[in-house]
Amino acid sequence: MSPRKKEEKKSFEEQLGRLEEIVALLERGDAPLADSLALFEEGTGLAGACTALLDEAEQKVVKLQKGPDGEPVELPFQAEE
């Protein structure tokens, strides 16, 4: 057996693009059941990966506010409700 090449980690945009392709294929409804199940499985994996990337990005976002001395202070991002 030959060793498998390590797959490069795809960007968020690439994963989202593939997820959109999968949705379009499933919406057409003409794929055999086994193919549809494989596409659905791939899609759920991509959706989870995209969610994880978004969560990670959200944690990196900071909001600048003025501190007591008037200088900017980095505070963790808090979504408005």
PDB file of N, CA, C and O in Angstrom, chain B, residues numbered from 101:
ATOM      1  N   MET B 101       0.831  -1.190   0.000  1.00  0.00           N
ATOM      2  CA  MET B 101       0.000   0.000   0.000  1.00  0.00           C
ATOM      3  C   MET B 101       0.872   1.249   0.000  1.00  0.00           C
ATOM      4  O   MET B 101       1.905   1.304   0.668  1.00  0.00           O
ATOM      5  N   SER B 102       0.445   2.232  -0.748  1.00  0.00           N
ATOM      6  CA  SER B 102       1.191   3.478  -0.750  1.00  0.00           C
ATOM      7  C   SER B 102       0.621   4.404   0.319  1.00  0.00           C
ATOM      8  O   SER B 102      -0.587   4.425   0.553  1.00  0.00           O
ATOM      9  N   PRO B 103       1.495   5.166   0.962  1.00  0.00           N
ATOM     10  CA  PRO B 103       0.986   6.082   1.998  1.00  0.00           C
ATOM     11  C   PRO B 103       0.101   7.149   1.381  1.00  0.00           C
ATOM     12  O   PRO B 103       0.377   7.654   0.292  1.00  0.00           O
ATOM     13  N   ARG B 104      -0.948   7.479   2.082  1.00  0.00           N
ATOM     14  CA  ARG B 104      -1.868   8.502   1.602  1.00  0.00           C
ATOM     15  C   ARG B 104      -1.254   9.872   1.819  1.00  0.00           C
ATOM     16  O   ARG B 104      -0.614  10.131   2.838  1.00  0.00           O
ATOM     17  N   LYS B 105      -1.458  10.740   0.849  1.00  0.00           N
ATOM     18  CA  LYS B 105      -0.976  12.111   0.987  1.00  0.00           C
ATOM     19  C   LYS B 105      -1.820  12.810   2.042  1.00  0.00           C
ATOM     20  O   LYS B 105      -3.035  12.631   2.122  1.00  0.00           O
ATOM     21  N   LYS B 106      -1.142  13.603   2.839  1.00  0.00           N
ATOM     22  CA  LYS B 106      -1.867  14.396   3.820  1.00  0.00           C
ATOM     23  C   LYS B 106      -2.642  15.483   3.082  1.00  0.00           C
ATOM     24  O   LYS B 106      -2.065  16.275   2.337  1.00  0.00           O
ATOM     25  N   GLU B 107      -3.936  15.509   3.296  1.00  0.00           N
ATOM     26  CA  GLU B 107      -4.776  16.502   2.622  1.00  0.00           C
ATOM     27  C   GLU B 107      -4.543  17.870   3.252  1.00  0.00           C
ATOM     28  O   GLU B 107      -4.441  18.002   4.471  1.00  0.00           O
ATOM     29  N   GLU B 108      -4.460  18.882   2.394  1.00  0.00           N
ATOM     30  CA  GLU B 108      -4.330  20.242   2.887  1.00  0.00           C
ATOM     31  C   GLU B 108      -5.656  20.672   3.501  1.00  0.00           C
ATOM     32  O   GLU B 108      -6.732  20.329   3.011  1.00  0.00           O
ATOM     33  N   LYS B 109      -5.551  21.422   4.572  1.00  0.00           N
ATOM     34  CA  LYS B 109      -6.759  21.921   5.217  1.00  0.00           C
ATOM     35  C   LYS B 109      -7.371  22.987   4.319  1.00  0.00           C
ATOM     36  O   LYS B 109      -6.701  23.944   3.930  1.00  0.00           O
ATOM     37  N   LYS B 110      -8.628  22.818   3.999  1.00  0.00           N
ATOM     38  CA  LYS B 110      -9.315  23.760   3.113  1.00  0.00           C
ATOM     39  C   LYS B 110      -9.762  24.979   3.898  1.00  0.00           C
ATOM     40  O   LYS B 110     -10.059  24.905   5.091  1.00  0.00           O
ATOM     41  N   SER B 111      -9.802  26.101   3.196  1.00  0.00           N
ATOM     42  CA  SER B 111     -10.236  27.344   3.824  1.00  0.00           C
ATOM     43  C   SER B 111     -11.744  27.297   4.078  1.00  0.00           C
ATOM     44  O   SER B 111     -12.466  26.448   3.554  1.00  0.00           O
ATOM     45  N   PHE B 112     -12.181  28.236   4.897  1.00  0.00           N
ATOM     46  CA  PHE B 112     -13.608  28.351   5.184  1.00  0.00           C
ATOM     47  C   PHE B 112     -14.392  28.530   3.890  1.00  0.00           C
ATOM     48  O   PHE B 112     -15.427  27.897   3.683  1.00  0.00           O
ATOM     49  N   GLU B 113     -13.879  29.408   3.015  1.00  0.00           N
ATOM     50  CA  GLU B 113     -14.577  29.694   1.771  1.00  0.00           C
ATOM     51  C   GLU B 113     -14.659  28.469   0.863  1.00  0.00           C
ATOM     52  O   GLU B 113     -15.676  28.251   0.205  1.00  0.00           O
ATOM     53  N   GLU B 114     -13.597  27.673   0.825  1.00  0.00           N
ATOM     54  CA  GLU B 114     -13.610  26.452   0.017  1.00  0.00           C
ATOM     55  C   GLU B 114     -14.611  25.439   0.576  1.00  0.00           C
ATOM     56  O   GLU B 114     -15.353  24.803  -0.173  1.00  0.00           O
ATOM     57  N   GLN B 115     -14.619  25.302   1.904  1.00  0.00           N
ATOM     58  CA  GLN B 115     -15.558  24.369   2.529  1.00  0.00           C
ATOM     59  C   GLN B 115     -17.000  24.816   2.323  1.00  0.00           C
ATOM     60  O   GLN B 115     -17.878  23.999   2.044  1.00  0.00           O
ATOM     61  N   LEU B 116     -17.239  26.111   2.459  1.00  0.00           N
ATOM     62  CA  LEU B 116     -18.584  26.639   2.261  1.00  0.00           C
ATOM     63  C   LEU B 116     -19.028  26.460   0.810  1.00  0.00           C
ATOM     64  O   LEU B 116     -20.185  26.128   0.549  1.00  0.00           O
ATOM     65  N   GLY B 117     -18.110  26.681  -0.133  1.00  0.00           N
ATOM     66  CA  GLY B 117     -18.417  26.469  -1.547  1.00  0.00           C
ATOM     67  C   GLY B 117     -18.804  25.025  -1.827  1.00  0.00           C
ATOM     68  O   GLY B 117     -19.767  24.762  -2.548  1.00  0.00           O
ATOM     69  N   ARG B 118     -18.053  24.089  -1.255  1.00  0.00           N
ATOM     70  CA  ARG B 118     -18.376  22.668  -1.449  1.00  0.00           C
ATOM     71  C   ARG B 118     -19.726  22.346  -0.805  1.00  0.00           C
ATOM     72  O   ARG B 118     -20.510  21.579  -1.365  1.00  0.00           O
ATOM     73  N   LEU B 119     -19.999  22.915   0.348  1.00  0.00           N
ATOM     74  CA  LEU B 119     -21.285  22.690   1.013  1.00  0.00           C
ATOM     75  C   LEU B 119     -22.430  23.193   0.141  1.00  0.00           C
ATOM     76  O   LEU B 119     -23.473  22.545   0.052  1.00  0.00           O
ATOM     77  N   GLU B 120     -22.244  24.342  -0.502  1.00  0.00           N
ATOM     78  CA  GLU B 120     -23.265  24.875  -1.411  1.00  0.00           C
ATOM     79  C   GLU B 120     -23.475  23.943  -2.605  1.00  0.00           C
ATOM     80  O   GLU B 120     -24.605  23.753  -3.056  1.00  0.00           O
ATOM     81  N   GLU B 121     -22.389  23.364  -3.115  1.00  0.00           N
ATOM     82  CA  GLU B 121     -22.505  22.389  -4.219  1.00  0.00           C
ATOM     83  C   GLU B 121     -23.327  21.181  -3.783  1.00  0.00           C
ATOM     84  O   GLU B 121     -24.198  20.712  -4.515  1.00  0.00           O
ATOM     85  N   ILE B 122     -23.041  20.688  -2.591  1.00  0.00           N
ATOM     86  CA  ILE B 122     -23.750  19.520  -2.075  1.00  0.00           C
ATOM     87  C   ILE B 122     -25.234  19.813  -1.927  1.00  0.00           C
ATOM     88  O   ILE B 122     -26.072  18.990  -2.296  1.00  0.00           O
ATOM     89  N   VAL B 123     -25.560  20.977  -1.391  1.00  0.00           N
ATOM     90  CA  VAL B 123     -26.970  21.355  -1.226  1.00  0.00           C
ATOM     91  C   VAL B 123     -27.669  21.381  -2.580  1.00  0.00           C
ATOM     92  O   VAL B 123     -28.786  20.884  -2.724  1.00  0.00           O
ATOM     93  N   ALA B 124     -27.000  21.966  -3.573  1.00  0.00           N
ATOM     94  CA  ALA B 124     -27.598  22.041  -4.913  1.00  0.00           C
ATOM     95  C   ALA B 124     -27.822  20.641  -5.480  1.00  0.00           C
ATOM     96  O   ALA B 124     -28.866  20.378  -6.077  1.00  0.00           O
ATOM     97  N   LEU B 125     -26.858  19.742  -5.302  1.00  0.00           N
ATOM     98  CA  LEU B 125     -27.005  18.367  -5.799  1.00  0.00           C
ATOM     99  C   LEU B 125     -28.157  17.649  -5.105  1.00  0.00           C
ATOM    100  O   LEU B 125     -28.933  16.944  -5.750  1.00  0.00           O
ATOM    101  N   LEU B 126     -28.268  17.828  -3.803  1.00  0.00           N
ATOM    102  CA  LEU B 126     -29.344  17.164  -3.059  1.00  0.00           C
ATOM    103  C   LEU B 126     -30.703  17.758  -3.406  1.00  0.00           C
ATOM    104  O   LEU B 126     -31.700  17.038  -3.457  1.00  0.00           O
ATOM    105  N   GLU B 127     -30.750  19.060  -3.643  1.00  0.00           N
ATOM    106  CA  GLU B 127     -32.019  19.700  -3.994  1.00  0.00           C
ATOM    107  C   GLU B 127     -32.536  19.234  -5.354  1.00  0.00           C
ATOM    108  O   GLU B 127     -33.745  19.182  -5.581  1.00  0.00           O
ATOM    109  N   ARG B 128     -31.613  18.897  -6.256  1.00  0.00           N
ATOM    110  CA  ARG B 128     -32.051  18.397  -7.561  1.00  0.00           C
ATOM    111  C   ARG B 128     -32.811  17.083  -7.397  1.00  0.00           C
ATOM    112  O   ARG B 128     -33.757  16.813  -8.137  1.00  0.00           O
ATOM    113  N   GLY B 129     -32.401  16.274  -6.437  1.00  0.00           N
ATOM    114  CA  GLY B 129     -33.129  15.051  -6.129  1.00  0.00           C
ATOM    115  C   GLY B 129     -32.980  13.918  -7.121  1.00  0.00           C
ATOM    116  O   GLY B 129     -33.770  12.974  -7.091  1.00  0.00           O
ATOM    117  N   ASP B 130     -31.984  13.981  -8.006  1.00  0.00           N
ATOM    118  CA  ASP B 130     -31.857  12.918  -9.001  1.00  0.00           C
ATOM    119  C   ASP B 130     -30.707  11.957  -8.722  1.00  0.00           C
ATOM    120  O   ASP B 130     -30.444  11.062  -9.525  1.00  0.00           O
ATOM    121  N   ALA B 131     -30.020  12.128  -7.599  1.00  0.00           N
ATOM    122  CA  ALA B 131     -28.921  11.223  -7.243  1.00  0.00           C
ATOM    123  C   ALA B 131     -29.489   9.948  -6.623  1.00  0.00           C
ATOM    124  O   ALA B 131     -30.502   9.997  -5.926  1.00  0.00           O
ATOM    125  N   PRO B 132     -28.840   8.805  -6.872  1.00  0.00           N
ATOM    126  CA  PRO B 132     -29.258   7.558  -6.216  1.00  0.00           C
ATOM    127  C   PRO B 132     -29.164   7.708  -4.697  1.00  0.00           C
ATOM    128  O   PRO B 132     -28.413   8.542  -4.190  1.00  0.00           O
ATOM    129  N   LEU B 133     -29.925   6.902  -3.991  1.00  0.00           N
ATOM    130  CA  LEU B 133     -29.993   6.996  -2.534  1.00  0.00           C
ATOM    131  C   LEU B 133     -28.615   6.908  -1.889  1.00  0.00           C
ATOM    132  O   LEU B 133     -28.300   7.706  -1.006  1.00  0.00           O
ATOM    133  N   ALA B 134     -27.793   5.960  -2.310  1.00  0.00           N
ATOM    134  CA  ALA B 134     -26.466   5.795  -1.707  1.00  0.00           C
ATOM    135  C   ALA B 134     -25.620   7.050  -1.910  1.00  0.00           C
ATOM    136  O   ALA B 134     -24.902   7.466  -1.001  1.00  0.00           O
ATOM    137  N   ASP B 135     -25.700   7.650  -3.086  1.00  0.00           N
ATOM    138  CA  ASP B 135     -24.955   8.878  -3.353  1.00  0.00           C
ATOM    139  C   ASP B 135     -25.496  10.032  -2.514  1.00  0.00           C
ATOM    140  O   ASP B 135     -24.729  10.840  -1.989  1.00  0.00           O
ATOM    141  N   SER B 136     -26.809  10.102  -2.392  1.00  0.00           N
ATOM    142  CA  SER B 136     -27.420  11.156  -1.584  1.00  0.00           C
ATOM    143  C   SER B 136     -26.988  11.047  -0.128  1.00  0.00           C
ATOM    144  O   SER B 136     -26.709  12.059   0.516  1.00  0.00           O
ATOM    145  N   LEU B 137     -26.933   9.833   0.389  1.00  0.00           N
ATOM    146  CA  LEU B 137     -26.504   9.637   1.772  1.00  0.00           C
ATOM    147  C   LEU B 137     -25.038  10.036   1.954  1.00  0.00           C
ATOM    148  O   LEU B 137     -24.684  10.645   2.963  1.00  0.00           O
ATOM    149  N   ALA B 138     -24.186   9.696   0.986  1.00  0.00           N
ATOM    150  CA  ALA B 138     -22.778  10.065   1.053  1.00  0.00           C
ATOM    151  C   ALA B 138     -22.631  11.591   0.994  1.00  0.00           C
ATOM    152  O   ALA B 138     -21.827  12.163   1.731  1.00  0.00           O
ATOM    153  N   LEU B 139     -23.395  12.247   0.128  1.00  0.00           N
ATOM    154  CA  LEU B 139     -23.362  13.699   0.036  1.00  0.00           C
ATOM    155  C   LEU B 139     -23.848  14.344   1.336  1.00  0.00           C
ATOM    156  O   LEU B 139     -23.271  15.323   1.811  1.00  0.00           O
ATOM    157  N   PHE B 140     -24.912  13.782   1.899  1.00  0.00           N
ATOM    158  CA  PHE B 140     -25.446  14.308   3.161  1.00  0.00           C
ATOM    159  C   PHE B 140     -24.409  14.180   4.267  1.00  0.00           C
ATOM    160  O   PHE B 140     -24.220  15.104   5.058  1.00  0.00           O
ATOM    161  N   GLU B 141     -23.737  13.035   4.322  1.00  0.00           N
ATOM    162  CA  GLU B 141     -22.708  12.815   5.342  1.00  0.00           C
ATOM    163  C   GLU B 141     -21.564  13.818   5.168  1.00  0.00           C
ATOM    164  O   GLU B 141     -21.102  14.406   6.145  1.00  0.00           O
ATOM    165  N   GLU B 142     -21.111  14.012   3.934  1.00  0.00           N
ATOM    166  CA  GLU B 142     -20.055  14.983   3.671  1.00  0.00           C
ATOM    167  C   GLU B 142     -20.519  16.386   4.062  1.00  0.00           C
ATOM    168  O   GLU B 142     -19.768  17.155   4.663  1.00  0.00           O
ATOM    169  N   GLY B 143     -21.754  16.706   3.718  1.00  0.00           N
ATOM    170  CA  GLY B 143     -22.305  18.026   4.021  1.00  0.00           C
ATOM    171  C   GLY B 143     -22.391  18.298   5.509  1.00  0.00           C
ATOM    172  O   GLY B 143     -22.068  19.400   5.952  1.00  0.00           O
ATOM    173  N   THR B 144     -22.818  17.321   6.289  1.00  0.00           N
ATOM    174  CA  THR B 144     -22.901  17.537   7.732  1.00  0.00           C
ATOM    175  C   THR B 144     -21.512  17.731   8.336  1.00  0.00           C
ATOM    176  O   THR B 144     -21.342  18.513   9.271  1.00  0.00           O
ATOM    177  N   GLY B 145     -20.524  17.020   7.802  1.00  0.00           N
ATOM    178  CA  GLY B 145     -19.145  17.214   8.256  1.00  0.00           C
ATOM    179  C   GLY B 145     -18.646  18.609   7.936  1.00  0.00           C
ATOM    180  O   GLY B 145     -18.016  19.260   8.770  1.00  0.00           O
ATOM    181  N   LEU B 146     -18.931  19.070   6.714  1.00  0.00           N
ATOM    182  CA  LEU B 146     -18.524  20.417   6.312  1.00  0.00           C
ATOM    183  C   LEU B 146     -19.239  21.486   7.139  1.00  0.00           C
ATOM    184  O   LEU B 146     -18.632  22.486   7.523  1.00  0.00           O
ATOM    185  N   ALA B 147     -20.523  21.275   7.412  1.00  0.00           N
ATOM    186  CA  ALA B 147     -21.277  22.246   8.210  1.00  0.00           C
ATOM    187  C   ALA B 147     -20.669  22.362   9.607  1.00  0.00           C
ATOM    188  O   ALA B 147     -20.538  23.463  10.141  1.00  0.00           O
ATOM    189  N   GLY B 148     -20.303  21.237  10.189  1.00  0.00           N
ATOM    190  CA  GLY B 148     -19.665  21.257  11.508  1.00  0.00           C
ATOM    191  C   GLY B 148     -18.314  21.953  11.476  1.00  0.00           C
ATOM    192  O   GLY B 148     -17.988  22.724  12.378  1.00  0.00           O
ATOM    193  N   ALA B 149     -17.525  21.683  10.436  1.00  0.00           N
ATOM    194  CA  ALA B 149     -16.214  22.317  10.305  1.00  0.00           C
ATOM    195  C   ALA B 149     -16.354  23.821  10.117  1.00  0.00           C
ATOM    196  O   ALA B 149     -15.591  24.592  10.699  1.00  0.00           O
ATOM    197  N   CYS B 150     -17.321  24.246   9.308  1.00  0.00           N
ATOM    198  CA  CYS B 150     -17.544  25.680   9.082  1.00  0.00           C
ATOM    199  C   CYS B 150     -17.991  26.363  10.375  1.00  0.00           C
ATOM    200  O   CYS B 150     -17.556  27.475  10.676  1.00  0.00           O
ATOM    201  N   THR B 151     -18.847  25.708  11.125  1.00  0.00           N
ATOM    202  CA  THR B 151     -19.305  26.266  12.397  1.00  0.00           C
ATOM    203  C   THR B 151     -18.135  26.430  13.356  1.00  0.00           C
ATOM    204  O   THR B 151     -18.032  27.446  14.044  1.00  0.00           O
ATOM    205  N   ALA B 152     -17.255  25.437  13.406  1.00  0.00           N
ATOM    206  CA  ALA B 152     -16.091  25.510  14.284  1.00  0.00           C
ATOM    207  C   ALA B 152     -15.174  26.666  13.874  1.00  0.00           C
ATOM    208  O   ALA B 152     -14.656  27.382  14.731  1.00  0.00           O
ATOM    209  N   LEU B 153     -14.975  26.847  12.566  1.00  0.00           N
ATOM    210  CA  LEU B 153     -14.141  27.949  12.089  1.00  0.00           C
ATOM    211  C   LEU B 153     -14.760  29.302  12.430  1.00  0.00           C
ATOM    212  O   LEU B 153     -14.050  30.232  12.810  1.00  0.00           O
ATOM    213  N   LEU B 154     -16.081  29.414  12.294  1.00  0.00           N
ATOM    214  CA  LEU B 154     -16.760  30.665  12.644  1.00  0.00           C
ATOM    215  C   LEU B 154     -16.665  30.952  14.136  1.00  0.00           C
ATOM    216  O   LEU B 154     -16.455  32.096  14.541  1.00  0.00           O
ATOM    217  N   ASP B 155     -16.819  29.916  14.952  1.00  0.00           N
ATOM    218  CA  ASP B 155     -16.698  30.082  16.400  1.00  0.00           C
ATOM    219  C   ASP B 155     -15.295  30.548  16.776  1.00  0.00           C
ATOM    220  O   ASP B 155     -15.128  31.421  17.629  1.00  0.00           O
ATOM    221  N   GLU B 156     -14.293  29.959  16.133  1.00  0.00           N
ATOM    222  CA  GLU B 156     -12.908  30.343  16.393  1.00  0.00           C
ATOM    223  C   GLU B 156     -12.665  31.799  15.989  1.00  0.00           C
ATOM    224  O   GLU B 156     -12.017  32.551  16.718  1.00  0.00           O
ATOM    225  N   ALA B 157     -13.183  32.187  14.834  1.00  0.00           N
ATOM    226  CA  ALA B 157     -13.013  33.566  14.368  1.00  0.00           C
ATOM    227  C   ALA B 157     -13.707  34.546  15.307  1.00  0.00           C
ATOM    228  O   ALA B 157     -13.174  35.616  15.600  1.00  0.00           O
ATOM    229  N   GLU B 158     -14.893  34.179  15.775  1.00  0.00           N
ATOM    230  CA  GLU B 158     -15.638  35.063  16.676  1.00  0.00           C
ATOM    231  C   GLU B 158     -14.871  35.307  17.967  1.00  0.00           C
ATOM    232  O   GLU B 158     -14.902  36.409  18.514  1.00  0.00           O
ATOM    233  N   GLN B 159     -14.183  34.276  18.452  1.00  0.00           N
ATOM    234  CA  GLN B 159     -13.416  34.412  19.684  1.00  0.00           C
ATOM    235  C   GLN B 159     -12.208  35.324  19.505  1.00  0.00           C
ATOM    236  O   GLN B 159     -11.708  35.884  20.481  1.00  0.00           O
ATOM    237  N   LYS B 160     -11.732  35.481  18.263  1.00  0.00           N
ATOM    238  CA  LYS B 160     -10.575  36.330  18.003  1.00  0.00           C
ATOM    239  C   LYS B 160     -10.943  37.800  17.817  1.00  0.00           C
ATOM    240  O   LYS B 160     -10.091  38.685  17.887  1.00  0.00           O
ATOM    241  N   VAL B 161     -12.219  38.033  17.582  1.00  0.00           N
ATOM    242  CA  VAL B 161     -12.652  39.412  17.343  1.00  0.00           C
ATOM    243  C   VAL B 161     -12.632  40.179  18.662  1.00  0.00           C
ATOM    244  O   VAL B 161     -13.107  39.696  19.689  1.00  0.00           O
ATOM    245  N   VAL B 162     -12.077  41.368  18.607  1.00  0.00           N
ATOM    246  CA  VAL B 162     -12.068  42.215  19.808  1.00  0.00           C
ATOM    247  C   VAL B 162     -12.690  43.553  19.471  1.00  0.00           C
ATOM    248  O   VAL B 162     -12.659  44.009  18.329  1.00  0.00           O
ATOM    249  N   LYS B 163     -13.252  44.163  20.486  1.00  0.00           N
ATOM    250  CA  LYS B 163     -13.862  45.473  20.320  1.00  0.00           C
ATOM    251  C   LYS B 163     -12.999  46.493  21.069  1.00  0.00           C
ATOM    252  O   LYS B 163     -12.664  46.300  22.238  1.00  0.00           O
ATOM    253  N   LEU B 164     -12.653  47.559  20.390  1.00  0.00           N
ATOM    254  CA  LEU B 164     -11.848  48.607  21.023  1.00  0.00           C
ATOM    255  C   LEU B 164     -12.757  49.604  21.734  1.00  0.00           C
ATOM    256  O   LEU B 164     -13.741  50.089  21.174  1.00  0.00           O
ATOM    257  N   GLN B 165     -12.404  49.891  22.966  1.00  0.00           N
ATOM    258  CA  GLN B 165     -13.120  50.905  23.731  1.00  0.00           C
ATOM    259  C   GLN B 165     -12.084  51.785  24.416  1.00  0.00           C
ATOM    260  O   GLN B 165     -10.937  51.378  24.601  1.00  0.00           O
ATOM    261  N   LYS B 166     -12.489  52.976  24.787  1.00  0.00           N
ATOM    262  CA  LYS B 166     -11.590  53.870  25.507  1.00  0.00           C
ATOM    263  C   LYS B 166     -11.492  53.434  26.963  1.00  0.00           C
ATOM    264  O   LYS B 166     -12.495  53.161  27.622  1.00  0.00           O
ATOM    265  N   GLY B 167     -10.263  53.379  27.439  1.00  0.00           N
ATOM    266  CA  GLY B 167     -10.021  53.079  28.845  1.00  0.00           C
ATOM    267  C   GLY B 167     -10.127  54.336  29.678  1.00  0.00           C
ATOM    268  O   GLY B 167     -10.404  55.410  29.144  1.00  0.00           O
ATOM    269  N   PRO B 168      -9.915  54.224  30.969  1.00  0.00           N
ATOM    270  CA  PRO B 168     -10.021  55.388  31.862  1.00  0.00           C
ATOM    271  C   PRO B 168      -9.088  56.526  31.464  1.00  0.00           C
ATOM    272  O   PRO B 168      -9.394  57.691  31.721  1.00  0.00           O
ATOM    273  N   ASP B 169      -7.947  56.204  30.836  1.00  0.00           N
ATOM    274  CA  ASP B 169      -6.997  57.247  30.450  1.00  0.00           C
ATOM    275  C   ASP B 169      -7.229  57.742  29.022  1.00  0.00           C
ATOM    276  O   ASP B 169      -6.434  58.529  28.508  1.00  0.00           O
ATOM    277  N   GLY B 170      -8.299  57.296  28.381  1.00  0.00           N
ATOM    278  CA  GLY B 170      -8.623  57.716  27.031  1.00  0.00           C
ATOM    279  C   GLY B 170      -7.966  56.898  25.945  1.00  0.00           C
ATOM    280  O   GLY B 170      -8.273  57.074  24.766  1.00  0.00           O
ATOM    281  N   GLU B 171      -7.066  56.003  26.319  1.00  0.00           N
ATOM    282  CA  GLU B 171      -6.396  55.130  25.357  1.00  0.00           C
ATOM    283  C   GLU B 171      -7.290  53.931  25.041  1.00  0.00           C
ATOM    284  O   GLU B 171      -8.072  53.495  25.886  1.00  0.00           O
ATOM    285  N   PRO B 172      -7.171  53.397  23.816  1.00  0.00           N
ATOM    286  CA  PRO B 172      -7.978  52.222  23.472  1.00  0.00           C
ATOM    287  C   PRO B 172      -7.596  50.998  24.316  1.00  0.00           C
ATOM    288  O   PRO B 172      -6.425  50.772  24.620  1.00  0.00           O
ATOM    289  N   VAL B 173      -8.599  50.236  24.675  1.00  0.00           N
ATOM    290  CA  VAL B 173      -8.415  48.997  25.422  1.00  0.00           C
ATOM    291  C   VAL B 173      -9.095  47.894  24.647  1.00  0.00           C
ATOM    292  O   VAL B 173     -10.224  48.062  24.188  1.00  0.00           O
ATOM    293  N   GLU B 174      -8.421  46.765  24.494  1.00  0.00           N
ATOM    294  CA  GLU B 174      -9.029  45.633  23.804  1.00  0.00           C
ATOM    295  C   GLU B 174      -9.883  44.843  24.775  1.00  0.00           C
ATOM    296  O   GLU B 174      -9.419  44.412  25.831  1.00  0.00           O
ATOM    297  N   LEU B 175     -11.143  44.662  24.399  1.00  0.00           N
ATOM    298  CA  LEU B 175     -12.068  43.860  25.209  1.00  0.00           C
ATOM    299  C   LEU B 175     -12.584  42.717  24.361  1.00  0.00           C
ATOM    300  O   LEU B 175     -12.679  42.862  23.142  1.00  0.00           O
ATOM    301  N   PRO B 176     -12.922  41.582  24.962  1.00  0.00           N
ATOM    302  CA  PRO B 176     -13.498  40.483  24.182  1.00  0.00           C
ATOM    303  C   PRO B 176     -14.776  40.923  23.491  1.00  0.00           C
ATOM    304  O   PRO B 176     -15.547  41.716  24.031  1.00  0.00           O
ATOM    305  N   PHE B 177     -14.989  40.406  22.304  1.00  0.00           N
ATOM    306  CA  PHE B 177     -16.190  40.722  21.550  1.00  0.00           C
ATOM    307  C   PHE B 177     -17.407  40.118  22.224  1.00  0.00           C
ATOM    308  O   PHE B 177     -17.385  38.958  22.635  1.00  0.00           O
ATOM    309  N   GLN B 178     -18.475  40.909  22.339  1.00  0.00           N
ATOM    310  CA  GLN B 178     -19.753  40.422  22.872  1.00  0.00           C
ATOM    311  C   GLN B 178     -20.828  40.798  21.871  1.00  0.00           C
ATOM    312  O   GLN B 178     -21.014  41.973  21.556  1.00  0.00           O
ATOM    313  N   ALA B 179     -21.526  39.807  21.381  1.00  0.00           N
ATOM    314  CA  ALA B 179     -22.591  40.059  20.411  1.00  0.00           C
ATOM    315  C   ALA B 179     -23.719  40.819  21.089  1.00  0.00           C
ATOM    316  O   ALA B 179     -24.060  40.569  22.245  1.00  0.00           O
ATOM    317  N   GLU B 180     -24.290  41.757  20.334  1.00  0.00           N
ATOM    318  CA  GLU B 180     -25.440  42.491  20.875  1.00  0.00           C
ATOM    319  C   GLU B 180     -26.678  41.623  20.779  1.00  0.00           C
ATOM    320  O   GLU B 180     -26.880  40.916  19.792  1.00  0.00           O
ATOM    321  N   GLU B 181     -27.489  41.680  21.792  1.00  0.00           N
ATOM    322  CA  GLU B 181     -28.715  40.874  21.793  1.00  0.00           C
ATOM    323  C   GLU B 181     -29.915  41.725  21.576  1.00  0.00           C
ATOM    324  O   GLU B 181     -31.036  41.216  21.547  1.00  0.00           O
TER     325      GLU B 181
END
